[in-house]
Amino acid sequence: MLKQLGPILTPGIVIELLWIGTYFTGPFRENTPPFLCLMLAAFGLCLWSFFRLRVSGLAPVIAVLAFSLLFRLTALPSPPFESEDVYRYIWDARVAARGVDPYRYPPDAPELAGLRDAVIYPQLNSKSYVTAYPPLSQALFRLVVALFGESVTAMKAVFSLLEFATLLLGWRLLVLYGMRLEPLFLMGWNPFFVLEFSHSGHSDSAMMFFALSTFYLMSRSYKPQAMVSYACAVLVKLHPALWAPLFLRRAGWKASLAGVVAGTTLLLAFFTPSSAMRYLASLRLYYKLFEFNAGIHYLLRMIGRRVYHESWDQLTGPYLFAVLILVCLFIWWTFPVRNERDLLHAVFWIMTADLCLATTVHPWYLSWAAFALPVFPYAFMVYWTGASVLSYFAYAYRPIYEPGWTLALEYLPMYGLMIWEIARRRPLLTDWLERFHRPKA
């Protein structure tokens, strides 16, 4: 056993030391270079482990998962330096606990003046906007605050736990599909997942958990339960609604009806017609006014400014959404869904298109597609999870500024790898993994 675990222990300990090192950098936004160096070093070791370490048998799997949990526990107590979203979760729960619909007023509304404090309220961003978090996210926020009080660490811990549970589901799917287990490194040891869900506590991990639970349940022939889990994924983050035609094809209308009933019940519990309209209005403003770390949108914006001398900043969004719908139609009708693995593959590409055509791509948004990495280790997505950390360089400037070189380093190699992998119709890392682990003659 020691011979099996020895090679895993060294990189695992080094990555753990890197996470401990984050406590000595100070606030990340004021210390961006050392923070980025630590994250990129951890990402490099993650890739090295994926290529060089064999994971076969229960003991190595447990070692990989144990280190994965250790990294998350190490990052958990740290203040969420790179994102204030967790404070908004607590604020929404506070508003709801006072009997006020969180979709009714933005935080800076005079009607909520009595709820403001010196700890949570000053940390909120977008104070003039109504919350954009769907009903099941709101239910999770309320549950955490009801159980643990207005604790930032507790809120982060819940979403960190859901992300780690997603990793465990990925492991079980790999076993179920008879696949190699080395791709566990791409999620378990990838600093992207640790940073975004244990350090920052983003609620997208709940969507990841319910989404992968859907595939696991369907793979075990529990289709009605799977569709209830799918409805939960949609009501945590609306984007999985784009998968609905694929699930209808695979699960059938009877099982899909269970998801519709569960989703409708939850919607009616949280939304009145007026609150639903306010929520949708807030979403429209978000997609119209917000932009960050975008790829194609920024390219079109640059063309508008330099070639046509016009501002296309708020014009490209509707057209990009129309293109997304066309991509979804193509995937809905052409991708095979012979089994749950095919279904996950189609979902991966829908979410990838969603990210590529978005006007705002915060790093944690990549999790919408990256949760499929254990099963589909596409090189472009692995690279994107590592390079997305460069977008945090924008916060090193006052006011916030996105340097062109960080966007180029993030997107040019990513799209190059994507085009290559689309052309070959197979993840590059699948072949590279086989090559590195091929028995020596």
C-alpha positions in Angstrom: 0.0 0.0 0.0 2.8 2.4 0.8 4.3 1.8 -2.7 0.9 2.8 -4.1 0.4 5.9 -1.9 3.9 7.2 -1.9 3.8 9.0 -5.3 0.5 10.6 -4.3 1.6 11.9 -1.0 4.4 14.2 -2.3 2.4 16.4 -4.7 -0.6 16.3 -2.3 1.5 17.7 0.5 3.0 20.4 -1.7 -0.4 21.5 -2.9 -1.6 21.6 0.7 1.4 23.8 1.6 0.4 26.1 -1.3 -3.1 26.5 0.2 -1.6 27.2 3.6 0.5 29.8 1.8 -2.6 31.7 0.8 -3.0 32.8 4.4 0.3 34.7 4.2 -0.4 36.6 1.1 -3.0 38.9 2.7 -6.1 40.0 0.8 -5.8 38.7 -2.7 -7.0 41.8 -4.5 -4.1 43.8 -2.9 -1.6 41.0 -3.4 -2.6 39.7 -6.8 0.9 38.5 -8.1 1.6 36.1 -5.2 -1.9 34.9 -5.2 -1.8 34.1 -8.9 1.6 32.4 -8.5 0.2 30.1 -5.8 -2.9 29.2 -7.8 -0.9 28.5 -11.0 1.6 26.4 -9.1 -1.2 24.3 -7.7 -2.8 24.0 -11.1 0.6 22.8 -12.6 0.9 20.1 -9.9 -2.7 19.1 -10.5 -1.9 18.5 -14.2 1.4 16.7 -13.3 -0.5 14.4 -11.0 -3.1 13.7 -13.7 -0.5 12.6 -16.2 2.1 11.0 -13.9 0.2 9.3 -11.1 -1.8 6.1 -11.6 -5.0 5.8 -9.7 -6.1 2.1 -9.5 -7.5 0.4 -6.5 -9.4 1.8 -3.5 -6.4 3.1 -1.5 -5.1 5.6 -4.1 -8.7 6.8 -4.7 -9.2 7.4 -1.0 -5.8 9.2 -0.9 -6.8 11.5 -3.8 -10.2 12.2 -2.2 -8.7 12.7 1.2 -6.3 15.3 -0.1 -9.1 16.9 -2.0 -11.1 17.3 1.2 -8.0 18.6 3.1 -7.5 21.4 0.5 -11.1 22.4 0.9 -11.0 22.4 4.6 -7.8 24.5 4.5 -9.3 27.1 2.2 -12.7 27.3 4.1 -11.9 29.6 7.0 -10.3 32.2 4.8 -12.3 35.4 4.1 -13.8 35.3 0.6 -11.3 37.9 -0.8 -12.2 37.5 -4.5 -16.0 37.6 -4.3 -18.7 39.2 -2.1 -21.5 36.9 -3.3 -21.7 35.0 0.0 -22.7 38.2 1.8 -25.6 38.6 -0.6 -26.7 35.0 0.3 -26.8 36.0 3.9 -28.6 39.3 3.1 -31.3 37.6 1.1 -31.9 35.1 4.0 -32.0 38.0 6.5 -34.6 39.8 4.4 -36.7 36.7 4.0 -36.5 35.9 7.8 -38.1 39.3 8.4 -41.1 38.3 6.3 -40.1 40.4 3.2 -39.9 38.9 -0.3 -36.2 39.1 -1.3 -37.4 39.8 -4.9 -39.3 42.9 -3.8 -36.6 45.4 -2.9 -33.0 45.9 -3.7 -30.7 46.2 -0.6 -30.4 50.0 -0.9 -34.2 50.5 -0.9 -35.3 52.7 2.0 -37.8 50.0 3.0 -34.9 47.8 4.1 -32.9 50.5 5.9 -33.7 48.8 9.3 -32.0 45.6 8.2 -28.6 47.2 7.4 -25.6 46.6 9.6 -21.9 47.2 9.7 -20.8 43.7 8.8 -22.9 42.2 5.9 -24.4 45.2 4.2 -21.2 47.1 3.4 -19.8 44.0 1.7 -22.8 43.7 -0.8 -22.2 44.5 -4.4 -25.0 45.6 -6.8 -26.9 47.1 -4.0 -29.4 48.8 -6.4 -30.4 45.5 -8.0 -33.0 42.9 -6.8 -31.4 39.5 -6.1 -30.8 37.3 -9.1 -30.8 34.0 -7.2 -33.6 31.5 -8.1 -36.0 29.9 -5.6 -34.0 26.8 -4.5 -30.9 28.9 -4.0 -33.0 31.2 -1.7 -34.3 28.1 0.2 -30.7 27.0 0.8 -29.7 30.5 2.0 -32.5 30.5 4.5 -31.8 27.0 5.7 -28.1 27.8 6.4 -28.9 31.0 8.2 -31.7 29.3 10.2 -29.3 26.5 11.3 -26.1 28.3 11.8 -26.9 32.0 12.0 -25.4 34.7 9.7 -22.0 33.0 9.5 -20.0 33.5 6.4 -17.9 30.3 7.1 -21.1 28.2 7.6 -22.5 29.5 4.3 -19.3 28.7 2.5 -19.1 25.3 4.2 -22.5 24.2 2.8 -21.6 25.0 -0.8 -18.1 23.6 -0.3 -19.7 20.4 0.9 -22.0 20.3 -2.1 -19.0 20.7 -4.4 -17.1 17.9 -2.7 -20.2 15.7 -2.9 -20.2 16.4 -6.7 -16.6 15.1 -6.8 -17.8 11.9 -5.1 -20.6 11.5 -7.6 -18.0 12.0 -10.4 -16.0 9.2 -8.9 -19.0 6.9 -8.8 -19.9 7.7 -12.4 -16.3 6.9 -13.5 -16.7 3.5 -11.8 -20.2 3.0 -13.2 -19.0 3.7 -16.8 -15.8 1.6 -16.4 -13.5 4.5 -17.0 -10.0 5.4 -15.7 -9.9 7.2 -12.4 -7.1 9.7 -13.0 -9.5 12.4 -14.1 -10.5 12.8 -10.5 -7.4 15.0 -10.2 -8.9 17.4 -12.7 -11.7 18.2 -10.2 -10.4 17.1 -6.8 -7.0 18.8 -6.9 -7.8 21.6 -9.4 -7.4 24.9 -7.5 -10.3 26.3 -9.6 -12.8 24.2 -7.6 -11.2 24.8 -4.2 -11.0 28.6 -4.8 -14.5 29.1 -6.1 -16.4 26.9 -3.7 -14.4 26.5 -0.5 -12.7 29.8 -0.5 -15.4 32.0 -2.1 -18.5 29.8 -1.3 -20.4 30.2 -4.6 -23.8 28.7 -4.7 -23.2 27.2 -8.2 -22.0 24.1 -6.5 -25.6 23.3 -5.6 -26.4 23.2 -9.3 -23.4 21.0 -10.0 -24.5 18.6 -7.3 -28.1 18.3 -8.5 -27.0 18.1 -12.1 -24.5 15.2 -11.5 -27.0 13.6 -9.2 -29.4 13.6 -12.2 -27.0 11.7 -14.4 -26.1 9.3 -11.6 -29.8 8.5 -10.8 -30.6 8.1 -14.5 -27.6 5.8 -14.9 -29.1 3.6 -12.1 -32.5 3.7 -13.8 -34.2 6.0 -11.3 -35.6 8.3 -13.9 -38.5 10.1 -11.9 -36.1 10.8 -9.1 -33.5 12.0 -11.6 -36.0 14.4 -13.1 -36.8 15.8 -9.7 -33.0 16.4 -9.2 -32.9 18.0 -12.6 -35.7 20.4 -11.6 -33.7 21.3 -8.5 -30.6 22.1 -10.7 -32.7 24.5 -12.8 -34.2 26.2 -9.7 -30.7 26.7 -8.3 -29.3 28.2 -11.5 -31.6 28.7 -14.5 -29.1 27.8 -17.2 -29.8 24.0 -17.0 -33.2 24.7 -18.4 -31.5 24.6 -21.8 -31.1 20.9 -21.3 -34.8 20.1 -21.1 -35.4 18.7 -24.6 -32.4 16.3 -24.2 -33.8 15.0 -20.9 -37.3 14.7 -22.4 -35.7 12.5 -25.1 -33.9 10.3 -22.7 -36.2 10.1 -19.7 -39.6 10.2 -21.5 -42.6 12.3 -20.6 -43.8 10.2 -17.6 -40.5 10.6 -15.7 -40.2 14.3 -16.9 -43.6 15.0 -15.4 -42.2 14.3 -11.9 -39.6 17.0 -12.5 -42.3 19.4 -13.7 -44.5 18.8 -10.7 -41.5 19.3 -8.3 -40.3 22.4 -10.0 -43.8 24.0 -10.2 -44.4 23.3 -6.5 -41.2 25.0 -5.5 -41.9 28.0 -7.9 -45.3 28.5 -6.4 -43.9 28.4 -2.9 -41.5 31.3 -3.7 -43.0 33.4 -6.5 -46.1 35.5 -6.7 -46.9 37.0 -10.1 -45.5 40.4 -9.0 -42.3 39.0 -7.5 -41.7 36.8 -10.6 -42.0 39.9 -12.8 -39.5 41.8 -10.5 -37.1 38.9 -10.6 -37.3 38.7 -14.4 -36.7 42.5 -14.7 -33.6 42.2 -12.5 -32.3 39.4 -14.8 -32.9 41.5 -17.9 -30.9 44.3 -16.4 -28.1 42.0 -15.4 -27.7 40.6 -18.9 -28.0 44.0 -20.4 -25.6 46.0 -18.2 -23.1 43.6 -16.8 -20.0 42.4 -18.6 -16.8 40.8 -17.4 -14.1 38.4 -18.7 -16.1 37.7 -21.9 -14.5 36.2 -25.0 -16.7 36.6 -28.2 -18.6 39.5 -26.7 -15.4 41.4 -26.1 -14.2 40.6 -29.6 -17.4 41.9 -31.2 -17.2 45.0 -28.9 -13.6 45.7 -30.1 -14.7 45.3 -33.8 -17.5 47.8 -33.2 -15.2 50.4 -31.7 -12.2 50.1 -34.0 -13.8 49.3 -37.3 -17.2 50.9 -37.1 -16.4 53.5 -34.4 -19.6 52.6 -32.6 -20.3 51.2 -29.1 -21.8 47.8 -29.3 -21.5 47.1 -25.6 -25.2 46.7 -25.0 -26.1 45.4 -28.5 -24.3 42.1 -28.8 -26.1 40.3 -25.9 -29.5 39.6 -27.7 -27.7 38.4 -30.8 -25.3 36.2 -28.9 -28.4 34.7 -27.1 -30.0 34.0 -30.4 -26.8 32.2 -31.5 -26.9 30.2 -28.3 -30.5 29.1 -29.1 -29.4 28.0 -32.6 -26.5 26.0 -31.1 -28.9 24.4 -28.6 -31.2 23.4 -31.5 -28.3 21.8 -33.3 -27.3 19.9 -30.2 -30.9 18.9 -29.3 -31.5 17.4 -32.7 -28.1 16.0 -33.7 -26.3 14.7 -30.6 -27.0 11.1 -29.7 -28.5 10.3 -26.3 -28.2 6.6 -26.4 -27.2 6.5 -22.7 -26.5 8.9 -19.8 -22.9 9.4 -20.8 -24.1 10.7 -24.2 -26.6 12.9 -22.4 -23.8 14.4 -20.2 -21.7 15.0 -23.3 -24.5 17.0 -25.0 -25.1 18.9 -21.8 -21.4 19.7 -21.5 -21.4 21.3 -25.0 -24.6 23.3 -24.4 -23.1 24.8 -21.2 -19.8 25.5 -23.0 -21.7 27.4 -25.7 -23.5 29.3 -23.0 -20.2 30.4 -21.5 -18.6 31.2 -24.8 -21.5 33.4 -25.9 -22.0 35.1 -22.5 -21.3 38.8 -21.8 -20.2 38.0 -18.3 -18.0 35.0 -17.5 -17.0 35.1 -13.8 -14.5 32.3 -13.2 -17.0 30.2 -11.1 -19.4 30.2 -14.1 -17.1 27.7 -15.7 -18.4 25.1 -13.2 -21.6 24.9 -15.3 -19.6 22.8 -17.8 -16.5 21.8 -15.8 -18.5 19.6 -13.5 -18.4 17.1 -16.4 -14.5 17.0 -16.5 -14.1 13.7 -14.7 -16.1 11.9 -17.5 -15.1 14.2 -20.4 -11.6 15.6 -19.8 -11.5 18.1 -22.6 -8.1 19.9 -22.7 -9.7 23.2 -23.5 -11.9 23.2 -20.5 -9.1 22.0 -18.2 -7.0 24.9 -19.5 -9.8 27.3 -19.1 -10.3 26.4 -15.4 -6.6 27.1 -14.9 -6.4 30.3 -16.9 -9.6 31.8 -15.6 -7.7 32.8 -12.4 -6.0 35.5 -14.6 -9.3 37.4 -14.7 -8.8 38.3 -11.1 -5.9 40.5 -12.2 -8.7 43.0 -13.0 -9.3 43.6 -9.3 -5.7 44.7 -8.8 -6.5 48.0 -10.6 -8.5 50.9 -9.2 -10.9 51.3 -10.9 -11.3 47.7 -12.1 -9.6 47.2 -15.4 -9.2 44.0 -17.5 -5.7 43.9 -19.2 -5.7 42.7 -22.7 -2.9 40.3 -22.1 -4.8 38.4 -19.5 -7.7 38.0 -21.9 -5.4 36.8 -24.6 -3.7 34.3 -22.4 -7.0 33.0 -21.2 -8.9 32.8 -24.5 -6.5 32.3 -27.4 -5.1 28.9 -26.2 -8.5 27.9 -25.0 -10.2 28.4 -28.3 -7.2 26.8 -30.1 -7.6 23.7 -28.0 -11.4 23.7 -28.5 -11.1 23.8 -32.3 -8.6 21.0 -32.2 -10.8 18.8 -30.0 -13.9 19.5 -32.0 -12.1 18.6 -35.2 -10.9 15.3 -33.7 -14.2 14.6 -32.0 -12.5 13.3 -28.9 -10.9 14.9 -25.8 -7.1 15.3 -26.2 -6.5 14.4 -22.6 -8.1 10.9 -23.0 -5.4 10.0 -25.5 -2.6 11.7 -23.7 -3.6 9.9 -20.5 -3.4 6.6 -22.2 0.0 7.5 -23.7 1.5 8.5 -20.3 0.1 5.4 -18.5 0.9 2.9 -21.2 2.9 0.0 -19.8 6.5 0.1 -20.6 7.9 -2.6 -22.9 
